[in-house]
Amino acid sequence: MSAKIEDQVRWQDYIRDIPDFPKPGIVFKDITPLLANGDAFAAVVSELACHVGSDVDAIVGIESRGFIFGAALAQQLGLGLITVRKPGKLPADVHSVEYELEYGVDRLEIHRDALSEGHKVVIVDDLLATGGTASATAKLVKKLGAEVEGCLFVIELSFLNGANALEGIPVHSLMHVE
C-alpha cells in the first residue's frame, strides 16, 4: 500500500453486518466489501503477516474463505499454501477428521503428503466462531507430524469462546466481536 499513514484505509470499515443471515437472529459478518477494495484487502494481509514467525514453513488455509486470506498471505511471505477441504474435493490420498457442528457432524480432509514431520505452519481463516473447524484443521496438521505455530483470523466472535477449542494453540484475531 503506497498511501501515507494518515491516508491509509481502515479495513474494518469494509466489513458489513447482514442481519438475520443465514437465519433470524444471526448477524453475518460480510467480508466481500473488504475483498473488493484492494487497499483494504492488502492492509488485512499485511496485518496478518505481522503475526507469522520467521520459522514457519507453510500457511494452511481452511475452505473456503481461508483460501483467500491464506493464499495472499503465503504469497506475501514467500511460503506455500496447504489447503484443508471439505470431503471429496482433494484428488490424492487424504487424512480426514470429523468434527461437531451445532447442527450435526462435518468432515475435513488434507492430502497425506501435504506436510511432513517437523514442518511448522500457521492456520488461517476469515472467522473464528466456536473453533470446531480450526480445531479439526489443527488435528489434521498434527496427524501429518507437523506443528501448529498459531492460528490467524480476520474476525473472532469472542462471545463464542472459540479460542478455547484450540487447546493452547496461540490465536491472533485482527477484529474481536464481543
Secondary structure by P-SEA (a helix, b strand, c coil): cccccccccccccccccccccccccccccccccccccaaaaaaaaaaaaaaccccccbbbbccaaaaaaaaaaaaaacbbbbbbbccccccccbbbbbbbcccbbbbbbbbcccccccbbbbbbccccccaaaaaaaaaaaaaacccccbbbbccccccccccccccccbbbbccccc
